[in-house]
């Protein structure tokens, strides 16, 4: 398996597909390409995401610019510039960051707003919601890129980390008073619950904030989170959730997020509970990985079945989670074998059709029974959604990190 060839094909998809317009990144990258024929979620997609550019008779780009997707793409291009020896890729990364900081208006800079220094969900779609997962990625990648030679991003990243920590103080206080099984009636931010997708990713961001900002103590939130989250969702959520295909309390998607975030938190804060959570999550992933390398699709925003591989919410984070758990846990050979199986699966299914808006990409859902993209659609997941961030950039980064020995551990 030529991992750099996989990365190169994916970079070319970004450049040729129409999702990056103009291709130098000056105006950012669109959220995703949507394939329209037979797309059962198309009516809802069109209703919610009306800023579109048709790039082919069967494909449109959803043009809204998300901060998380753009930061993930910027990190991919920045790392790929070195690994592939192509300075033009660094220019794209620079332009994406310039777009985010100078042209997007996504950062909240109003002193009188409680979400000051957090980042809105998207540009073009008229919603300024500050989601925990998006802001966790923004904080993490601002500080990661600052550590990689862009010191001008450091203060913006620290400000975002402090804002996340401040805004989630009511959540921490609630956990301390009531534990996890009493619902917090008034959430300070969308995505303030115990799910590794939400507050789990916040602990990853706070690890980066702590490394860059040692004068601020972020340990309280992280310690409380890993005391509560590994055992599963709160009772009030568990009772209404469909059972997982594995019988485990969290879905495999959540164990992917947990392995990733807990490993990063454990390395930064030296917390035994976070280290145990990372190992337990990685153990869940390797126990329930299919022989072909995929993890069963269980996320509610994707069609669900054991033979489906979900690349928006599961395979991506499971792969990155295994990589970081392997690094954290003294390069445990069990995690390495599972990581290799996932990477080999991803390399096999990467699109090689030669169609410009498809070639080099991974779509949202793959049917391992038919050996083709398939399984159905949801408005934010499924076979006909091809995401820039969340799918393609993180998956290409999994190969790139493994080749270069880089990681998402906080820089010190």
N, C-alpha and C positions, 0 to 999 in steps of 0.2 A: 504494500500500500504506500503510495507516494503522497504523504500528507500535504506537502507544499503544493502539489498539483491540485489537490482538492481545494485548497485555499485560493489558488490562482483562478480556478474556474468560478468560484463564488464571487471573487472580486470582479471578474469579467461580467458576471450576471448583474451586479450593481451598475456597472458602467454601460451595459448594452440594453438593459431591459426597459428603460424609461422611468424607473423608480427614482433615479437620481438625476434631477433636471434643474439646471444644467449639470453636466457630468463632472464639473469641477467642485460640486458641493456647495456653491455659493448660497443657494437658496434651500439647502437642506435636502433630506431624503423623505419621501412619502412613507406612510405607515405600511402599506402593503399593495400588492397586485391582487386583484380579484378576477378569477376566471368566471365568466358569466353563463356559459351553456350548462343547463341542468343544475344550476346552483339553487338549492332549495331555500337558502337564506337571502336571496338577492333582493327581494322586496324590502326587507328590513334594513339591509345594508344600504340600499339606495335612499331610504327614508332618513337614516341617521347620518350618512356620510355622502353628502351631495356634491362635495368638491372633488371632481373626478376628471381624469384625462384618459381618453381611449387610446391605447397603444396598439391595439389589434382588434379585429372583428370580434374576438372572444375574450378580450382582456382589458381591464381598466386599472389605472393607478388611483388609489385613494390618497388624495393629495394633502390631507391634514398632516402637519408636522408635529410629531410627539418628541418631547425632550428626551425620554429614555431611548427611543429608537435611534435618534440622532447621536446621542452620546455613545451608544453601543457601536454604531457604524463608525464613528470617529476613532474609537479605540481600535477597532479592527483595521482600519486603514493606517493608523499610526504604527501598529505592530507589524502589519504586512509590509510597510515601506522598508523596514529593516530586513525582515526575513526574506523578502523577494528581491531586495536590492533595487527598488524602484522609487526614486525620490518623488515622482509625480503623485504617488499615493499619500505621501506626507502632506502635500499641498491640498489634497482633498480633505484630509483630517483637519488641517488648519482652517479651511473654509467652512467645514461643518461646525467647528467650534466658534468661528467668527459669526456664523449665522445664529447659533444658539445665544451667544452673549450680546451681540450687537444688532441683530436684525429680527429676531423672532418675537420679542416681547413676552416670552414665556416665564421669565423670572419676575416674581412679585417684589417690587422695590418700594411699595407704599409703606411708609413708616407707621401709618395708622391702621394697617391691616394686620390681624393676628397671624396671617400666613406670610408675613414679611420674610423674604429670603427663601421661601419655598418656590417651587416651579409648577405652573399650571399643566393640565393634562395635554392640551394640544393647541396648536395655532390653526386657524380656519374654522374648526368646529367651535361653536360659541359656548364653551364651558371652561371656567377657570378653576375647576376642582383641583385640589392639591392632594393627589393620592399618595398613600404611604409607599407603595411599591415603586412607582415612578420616581419619587423623590429619593428613595433609597439608592436606586441606580444612578441618579444624577449626582448625589453626594459621593458615592463610591467612585464614579468615573472621573468626576472633576479632580478628586484627590489622587487617583491613580495616574491620570495624565499630568497633574502637577508634579508628581514624583518622577515622571519620565522626562522631565526637562521643560515643563511649561509652568514655571513658578507663579505666573500671573493668575492661574486658576485656583491657587491654594486658598486665598481669602474667601472667594465665592463658595468653595467647597466647605470650608469650615463654617461659614454662615449658614449654609443649608443644613449641615449636621447639627449645629446648635438649635436651629429652628425646629427640626424634627424632634429633637430631644425635649425642647420646651413645650411644643404642642402636644406631645404624647404624655406629658406629666400626669394629666388626669387618668390616663389608662394605667400607668404605674401605680398611682394612689389607689385606684379601684382594685387592682390585683392584690395589693398589700392588705387592703381591708377585707375583701370578700373572696379572695381566691379567683379561680377561673370560671366557676359554674354559675355565677350571678351575672346577668347581662348588664352591661354599661348602657344606660338608656340614651345618653347624649354623647355620641362619639365626636372627638375633636376634629378628626380628619376621616375621609372615606378610606376604608381599609384599616381600621384601628383594632381589628380582632386578632386572635391568637394564631391564626393560620400562618405557617411558614412563608406562604406567598406574600403576606402582608407584613406583620410585625417581625416575622423571622428575617425578612430582607432588611428591615430597619436595623437589626443588630449588626448586619454586615456593614451598613453605612456608618453606624456608630463606632465600629472598630476602626474604620478609616479616619473618622473624625478624631478619635482618641489619639491615633498615631500622629496626626498633624497638629493637634491642639491639646497637648498634655496638661495645660492649665485647667481644662474643664473635665470634670469627672462624669463619664458616661456609663460607668460600671453598673449603676443601680438598675437601670432598665434592662440591660443585657442579662444580669444575674437573675432577676425576677422572671424574665422570659424563659430562660432555660430551666428554671425550677418547675415551670408549668407546662410548657408546650410539648415536650417529647411524649408525654403520656396520651396525647390525643386531644381532640377538640372538646370544648365545654359541653356539658350534658345537654344544654338547651339547643346546641347545634347538632350534636350527634343524634339526637332523637328524630330530627327532621331530615337528616342526610340519608341517601340511599346507601346500602352496605357496599363496602369496597369489594373488588374482585378477589382480594387477597385475604380478607378477614382482619386486616390491620386497621388500627383506628384512623390513620390518615391515608389519603390516596397516595399512589406512587409519585404523582406530581409533587405533592407536599414533601415527601421524603427526599426528592431531588433538591428542592429549595432548602430543606433542613440540612442536608449533608453539606451543601455549599456554604450557607450562612453560618452554621455552627462551627465549621472548620475555620472560617475566617475569624469569627469571634473568639474561638478557643486559642488561636495562635496569638492574637493581640492581647487578650485580657488574662490569659493563663487560667481560665475557669474550668474546673473539673466537670461541672455540669454541662458546659458547652462541648467539651471534648467527648463526653459520653454520648451526647445527643448526635454529634457528627458520626461517631462510630455506629451507633444504633441505626441511624438513617442509612448509612452506607450498607450495613448488614441487611436491612430490609430490601434495598435495591438489588444486591447481588443474589439474595435468596429468591426473589421473584422476577429476575430477568429471564426472558425467554431464551432458548438455546441459540436463536439466530441473532441475539443481541438487543432486541427491542424490549421496551417496558410497556405494559398494557395501558391503553388509554382509559383513564378513569376520571379525568377532570370534567366537571359539569358543563363547561363551556365548549366541550368537544363531544362528538359522538363517542360512545363508550362501548368497548368490547375488548376481550383479551387479545384478539388477533390484530387489533388496530394499533399503530404506532403514532402517537400524537407528538408533533414537533413544535407546537406552540407552547404547551404547558408541561410536558413530561420528558421526552427524550433529550431535549436540550439541557434542562436543569439537572436531570439525572446524570448526564455525561459530565457536566462541569462539577457536579457534586462529588462524583466518584473520583475525579481528578484531584480535587482539593482534599478529600478524605485520604486518598492515597499519599499525598504529600505530608499531611498532618500525622498520619498513623504509621510513621517509620516505613513508608513504602510497602505496605501490606500487599503481599502477592495476590491475595484474593481480590482486592480492589483493582489491581492492575489488570488481571485477567478479564474482569467484567468491563473495565474501561476499554480495553482493546476490542472486546466483542462489540461494544456499542460503536466505537469508531469505525470498525470494519463494516458494520451494518450501514452506518451513515455514508461511508464512501461508496458502498454498493448501490445505494438508492439515489444518490445525487443525480439530478437530471442531466442527461447527455444527449438530449433530443436535437440539439442544434438550433432550436427555436429561440430567438434572442430574448424574449421575455420569460423563458423557462430555463434555458440551458445554464447549468451550474448552480441552480437553486435547489432548495428543499421546500416542498409545499407543506401544508399544515397537517395532513393526515395520510398515512400509508397503510394499505391493506396487505398484510403479510400472507394471507391466503391466496390472493390473486397475483401477488407480486407487482402491484401497480398502485399509483395514487388513488385513493378511494375511501369510502366509508361514510360519506355524508358531509353535511355542512351545518354550521351554526353561524350566527352573525359575526362572531369574533374568532371562530376556529373552524377546523375542518379542511377537507381536501382541496378546496378551491381558493383558499387564502394563502398568499405567499408573503410573509412578513419580512420587512427589512431588519428591524430589531426583533427581539424575542424569538425569532427562528433563525434567519440566515446569518446575521452577525454573530450571535452566540455560538452557533454550530461551527462556523468557520473558525471562531476564536478557540474552540475546544481543540481543534487540530493545531492551530498556531501556538497555543500555550504549550501543548505537549512537545512540539518540535523545538521550541525555543527555551523551555524550562521556565517560562514566565508564569505568573499566577495573579490571582486577585487578592492575595494576602496583602495586608496594609503595609505600605512602605514605612521604614523607620529611619 
